[in-house]
Amino acid sequence: MVVEGRRLVAEALRVVQPEALFYTEAFAETAEGAALLRHHRGAAWPVSRAVMTAMADTQSPQGILAVVPVPRLPLPQGEVFTLIPDRVRDPGNLGTILRTAWAAGVDRVLIPPETVDPTNPKVVRAAMGAHFHLPWRVMDWEAIRHHLDGATVWLAEARAGKPYDAVDWRGNVALVVGGEASGASEEGRALAAGHRTHIPLREGVDSLNAAVAAAVFLFAAARRRR
């Protein structure tokens, strides 16, 4: 996958060996750029600003871009907290959810079909390095069911089920968070087997952004698990 920008490339270099690294002379002349390039022990190629602009996904690239292996951290088993972002199709939302999951101490993230590709450049930027520290996998529903064997699965709903702060999030637990546009899939809903949870909202408020809602659930779960 592609990572770009000073912070993300530096984060990637701490964990993986890039397959390719490209930089502009202007970046190499900065103190931060020179230090990063010294740290990188593989091949690196200087490119013109025009080439960097063509390669990068951002409108104003910072002058550094790397192609790195997709991280595959071991998936923990046992008494774990699992997050399933189901049909989250907005790259910014998925990236923010991954970043929040990392911050909240989620043990693993299982990404089902119909969710945006987690290696999408916009997802990678919004996740701010979570890809390299948070165990995650893209899976079909059969594989997800296998990994959740024995887990209590909760589905985040708009106004149904238990309030989020009344749920016991301890033990082997999973949370399905659906996308804003169409919610969770039938497969995701079936996994929850009647376990629903919601965030009580003030009257007149229809819903929360998917990433914001996920943050509320995840930090409530983190507090309960502590």
C-alpha positions in Angstrom: 0.0 0.0 0.0 1.0 3.6 -0.4 1.8 6.0 2.5 2.7 9.6 2.0 3.8 12.5 4.1 6.5 13.0 6.7 4.6 11.6 9.7 3.1 8.5 8.1 6.3 7.5 6.3 8.3 7.9 9.5 5.7 5.7 11.3 5.8 3.1 8.6 9.6 3.0 8.7 9.5 2.0 12.4 7.5 -1.1 11.6 8.1 -2.3 8.0 10.7 -2.1 5.3 9.4 -0.1 2.3 9.5 -1.7 -1.1 10.1 1.7 -2.7 10.7 5.2 -1.3 10.4 8.4 -3.4 11.4 11.9 -2.3 11.9 15.4 -3.7 15.2 17.3 -3.3 13.3 20.0 -1.3 12.3 17.3 1.2 15.8 15.9 1.4 17.2 19.3 2.2 15.1 19.7 5.4 16.5 18.5 8.7 13.5 16.1 9.1 13.9 14.8 5.6 17.6 14.2 5.9 17.1 12.3 9.2 14.3 10.2 7.7 16.4 9.3 4.7 19.4 8.4 6.8 17.1 6.0 8.9 15.9 4.3 5.7 18.4 1.6 4.7 16.7 0.5 1.4 16.6 2.0 -2.0 15.3 5.5 -2.4 14.7 7.6 -5.5 14.7 11.3 -5.9 11.9 12.6 -8.1 10.9 16.0 -9.4 8.1 17.9 -7.8 5.9 17.3 -10.8 6.4 13.5 -10.6 5.7 13.6 -6.8 2.5 15.5 -7.5 1.4 12.9 -10.1 2.2 10.0 -7.7 0.6 11.4 -4.6 -3.1 11.3 -3.7 -2.9 14.6 -1.8 -3.2 18.0 -3.6 -0.1 19.4 -1.9 2.3 16.5 -1.2 5.0 16.9 1.4 7.7 15.4 -0.8 7.9 11.9 0.5 6.0 8.8 -0.5 6.6 5.1 0.2 5.2 1.8 -1.1 5.1 -0.6 1.8 3.9 -4.2 2.5 0.4 -4.4 3.9 1.0 -5.0 7.6 -0.2 -8.4 9.0 0.1 -8.2 12.8 -1.0 -11.4 14.5 -4.7 -11.5 15.4 -5.0 -12.0 19.2 -7.4 -14.7 20.4 -9.2 -15.4 23.7 -10.8 -12.7 25.8 -10.5 -10.0 23.2 -12.5 -7.0 22.1 -13.2 -7.1 18.3 -14.5 -4.2 16.2 -16.4 -4.9 12.9 -16.9 -1.8 10.8 -19.7 -3.0 8.5 -20.5 -1.2 5.3 -18.5 1.8 6.3 -17.9 3.2 2.8 -16.5 6.6 3.5 -12.7 6.4 3.6 -12.4 9.3 6.1 -14.8 7.5 8.5 -13.0 4.2 8.3 -9.6 5.8 8.8 -10.9 7.7 11.8 -12.5 4.6 13.2 -9.2 2.7 12.9 -7.3 5.5 14.6 -9.8 5.6 17.4 -9.7 1.8 17.7 -5.9 1.9 18.1 -6.2 4.7 20.7 -9.0 2.9 22.7 -7.0 -0.4 22.9 -9.2 -2.5 20.6 -7.6 -5.9 20.2 -8.4 -6.5 16.6 -10.5 -5.2 13.7 -12.2 -7.5 11.2 -13.3 -5.8 8.0 -16.1 -7.4 6.1 -17.2 -7.1 2.5 -18.9 -3.8 1.4 -16.6 -1.8 3.6 -14.1 0.5 1.9 -10.7 -0.9 1.2 -8.6 -0.1 4.3 -5.5 0.5 2.1 -7.3 3.3 0.2 -4.9 6.3 0.5 -7.6 8.4 2.2 -8.2 5.7 4.8 -4.5 5.4 5.4 -4.1 9.1 6.0 -7.1 9.4 8.3 -5.9 6.4 10.3 -2.6 8.2 11.2 -0.5 5.1 11.6 -3.1 2.8 13.0 -2.5 0.3 10.2 1.0 -0.5 11.6 0.0 -1.0 15.2 -3.6 -2.4 15.2 -4.2 -6.0 14.2 -6.7 -5.9 11.3 -7.8 -8.2 8.5 -10.2 -8.0 5.5 -12.4 -11.2 5.7 -15.6 -12.7 4.3 -18.4 -13.3 6.7 -17.7 -17.0 7.1 -14.2 -16.2 8.3 -15.5 -13.5 10.6 -18.0 -16.0 12.2 -15.1 -18.4 12.7 -13.0 -15.8 14.5 -16.0 -14.7 16.7 -16.8 -18.3 17.8 -17.8 -17.9 21.5 -17.9 -14.1 21.5 -20.9 -12.0 22.6 -21.6 -9.7 19.6 -23.3 -6.4 20.0 -24.8 -4.3 17.1 -24.7 -0.5 17.4 -28.2 0.8 16.6 -29.7 4.3 16.4 -32.3 3.8 19.1 -32.6 0.2 20.0 -31.4 -2.1 22.7 -29.4 -1.2 25.8 -27.7 2.1 26.4 -24.0 1.8 25.6 -23.0 2.5 29.2 -25.3 -0.3 30.5 -23.5 -3.0 28.5 -20.9 -5.3 30.1 -18.1 -5.0 27.6 -15.8 -7.4 29.4 -14.6 -10.8 28.2 -14.8 -12.0 24.6 -16.9 -9.3 23.0 -17.4 -7.8 19.5 -19.1 -4.7 18.3 -20.6 -4.2 14.8 -20.8 -0.6 13.7 -22.7 0.0 10.5 -22.1 2.8 8.0 -24.1 6.0 8.0 -25.8 5.5 4.6 -27.4 2.1 5.0 -26.4 0.7 8.4 -25.1 -2.7 9.1 -25.6 -5.6 6.6 -27.9 -8.5 7.1 -24.9 -10.7 7.9 -23.7 -8.2 10.5 -27.1 -7.9 12.1 -27.5 -11.7 12.2 -24.2 -12.0 14.1 -25.5 -9.9 17.0 -28.3 -12.4 17.6 -30.6 -9.8 19.3 -27.9 -7.9 21.2 -28.5 -4.3 20.4 -27.0 -1.2 22.0 -27.4 2.5 21.3 -26.2 6.0 22.4 -29.1 8.0 23.9 -29.4 11.2 22.0 -31.2 14.4 22.8 -34.7 14.6 21.3 -34.7 15.9 17.7 -31.2 14.5 17.0 -31.5 11.8 14.3 -28.0 10.2 14.6 -24.3 10.6 15.0 -21.5 10.4 12.4 -20.3 6.7 12.2 -16.8 7.6 13.4 -18.0 9.7 16.3 -20.5 7.0 17.4 -17.7 4.4 17.2 -15.5 6.5 19.4 -18.2 6.8 22.1 -18.7 3.0 22.1 -15.0 2.1 22.0 -14.0 4.4 24.9 -17.0 3.2 27.0 -15.9 -0.4 26.3 -12.2 0.5 27.2 -13.3 2.0 30.5 -15.5 -1.0 31.4 -12.7 -3.5 30.5 -10.2 -1.6 32.7 
